[in-house]
Structure formats: structure tokens, C-alpha cells
Amino acid sequence: MWAIMAVSLQLLSGPNVWAVKEEGTFTGQQECEAALAEAVPRTLSEDLRMAWEEGELKYVCVKVRGAPATDN
């Protein structure tokens, strides 16, 4: 499973990463990258679009790992 993540790095507070939940998850990397190319920058707010254009914000496809089994 793949998901789109937004990534920014703040000098004083460090990395800021969040899942782009509106796009959902994808079964393969190509499907995720196609959705990413179609959505960015079209669906971004003005502030997010400006940050993306200036290189302050990146969107990437990341493979989701399953959670390890617990003994609960």
C-alpha cells in the first residue's frame, strides 16, 4: 500500500510530515505517483501552492509498512 505524504522542514522546530488523507491510499507506486501528479498543484490552497513552488514543501509517495503484531 502507498500513500502521499507532505514534507516540510522548519529550521527551529524540525521536520513536519503529514499524510494527505484526502487522496487515500494506493495499491502501487505508479498509481500513487499518477494521483500525485494530477493533484499537485491543482488542489493546493494558495499558501500551500506558494510553498510548493518555492521548494519549501514537497509531496512524495511512500510505501506504508504494516504494524507489527502485538500480544494484547
LINMOVEN-V359687 format. One line per field, one symbol per residue. ss: DSSP state (2 for helix, 1 for strand, 0 for the rest). psi: psi as a letter, one per 30 degrees, with the letter a starting at -180 (. if undefined). burial: b if it has 9 or more other C-alpha atoms within 8 Angstrom, else e. A space follows every 10 residues. Layout:
ss=???
psi=???
burial=???
This chain:
ss=0111111111 0001111110 2220110022 2222222220 0000022222 2220000111 1110000000 00
psi=kllkkkklkk eefakjklki fffallflee eeeeeeeeek gegkleeeee eeeggfkkkl kkkkklklkl h.
burial=bbbbbbbbbe eeeeeeeeeb eeeebbeebe bbbebbeebe eeebeeebbe bbeeebbbbb beeeeeeeee ee
